[in-house]
Amino acid sequence: MRKNFVIALICTAVMGLLMTPTIAADDGDDKKPKFKTKEVMKAAFKGPLLKKVAGGSGTEEDAKKLHEMLVALSKNEPPRGEAESWKKLTEALVKAGKAAVEGDKDAGAMLKKAANCKACHGKHKPS
């Protein structure tokens, strides 16, 4: 009887180890944003990426990278303030980024308008 208990215990442990990757994959990691808000701010807004794309001197790859970062930003939780406001502000950025990827002639103006630092930072920047 004790031998059966030990065998059952070992089988349970082995199954637990085998199932761990499957369980981890189901934890919603695919919904996790690729970039954190600080990373987006540093690379896109403080760095040259947004300015290049909005100014028309960015490459197609720059536009794709910017759009990818803006989508990730929209999926992040707001550091402060209401989620509804965050959603509205980041949706405008995502829309402008998509226009840049698609080569829309108005994309630069859309990006400049949507990337209004004060509008976001007044409501959402942590203290």
C-alpha positions in Angstrom: 0.0 0.0 0.0 2.8 2.4 0.8 4.5 1.6 -2.5 1.3 2.6 -4.4 1.1 5.8 -2.4 4.7 6.7 -3.3 4.1 5.9 -7.0 1.0 8.0 -7.1 2.8 10.9 -5.4 5.7 10.7 -8.0 3.2 10.5 -10.9 1.4 13.6 -9.5 4.6 15.5 -9.2 5.7 14.5 -12.8 2.4 15.5 -14.2 2.5 18.8 -12.4 5.9 19.5 -13.9 4.8 18.5 -17.4 1.7 20.8 -17.1 3.5 23.9 -15.9 4.3 25.3 -19.4 0.7 24.8 -20.4 -0.6 26.5 -17.3 1.9 29.4 -17.7 0.8 29.9 -21.3 -2.8 30.2 -20.3 -2.1 32.9 -17.7 -2.9 35.7 -20.2 0.8 36.4 -21.2 -0.4 37.0 -24.8 -2.5 39.9 -23.4 0.5 41.4 -21.6 1.7 44.5 -23.4 5.0 44.1 -25.2 6.4 47.4 -23.9 5.9 49.1 -20.5 4.8 52.7 -20.4 8.2 53.9 -19.4 9.8 52.1 -22.3 7.4 53.7 -24.8 7.9 57.1 -23.3 11.7 56.8 -23.5 12.0 55.3 -27.0 9.0 56.9 -28.8 8.3 60.3 -27.1 11.6 61.4 -25.6 13.6 59.6 -28.3 13.5 60.4 -32.0 11.0 57.8 -33.1 7.7 59.8 -32.9 9.4 63.0 -34.2 10.8 61.1 -37.2 7.5 59.5 -38.2 5.4 62.6 -37.6 7.9 64.7 -39.5 7.8 62.4 -42.5 11.5 61.4 -42.3 10.9 58.0 -40.7 11.1 54.8 -42.6 8.3 52.2 -42.9 10.0 50.2 -40.2 10.0 53.2 -37.9 6.3 53.6 -38.5 5.7 50.0 -37.7 7.8 50.1 -34.6 6.0 53.3 -33.4 2.6 51.7 -34.0 3.6 48.6 -32.1 4.7 50.7 -29.2 1.6 52.8 -29.2 -0.6 49.6 -29.2 1.4 48.3 -26.2 0.9 51.7 -24.5 -2.8 51.5 -24.9 -2.9 48.0 -23.3 -1.0 49.2 -20.2 -2.8 50.3 -17.1 -2.8 54.1 -16.5 -0.2 54.9 -13.8 -2.7 57.4 -12.4 -6.2 58.7 -13.2 -9.3 57.1 -14.8 -9.0 54.2 -17.2 -11.6 55.7 -19.5 -9.5 58.8 -20.1 -6.4 56.7 -20.7 -8.3 54.6 -23.2 -9.5 57.7 -25.1 -6.1 59.3 -25.3 -4.2 56.1 -26.2 -6.8 55.1 -28.9 -6.1 58.4 -30.6 -2.4 57.6 -30.6 -3.0 54.1 -31.9 -5.2 55.4 -34.7 -2.6 57.9 -35.7 0.1 55.3 -35.6 -1.9 53.0 -37.8 -2.4 55.9 -40.3 1.4 56.3 -40.4 1.9 52.6 -41.2 -0.7 52.8 -43.9 1.0 55.8 -45.4 -1.9 58.3 -44.8 -0.8 61.8 -45.8 -2.5 63.2 -42.7 -0.7 60.8 -40.4 2.0 63.3 -39.3 -0.6 65.9 -38.2 -2.6 63.2 -36.5 0.4 62.0 -34.6 1.4 65.5 -33.5 -2.2 66.2 -32.3 -2.5 62.8 -30.5 0.9 63.0 -28.9 0.0 66.0 -26.7 2.2 65.5 -23.7 0.3 67.8 -21.4 -3.1 66.2 -22.1 -1.9 62.8 -20.9 0.6 63.9 -18.2 -1.9 66.2 -16.5 -4.2 63.2 -15.9 -2.0 60.1 -15.9 1.6 60.8 -15.1 2.5 59.5 -11.7 3.7 62.0 -9.1 
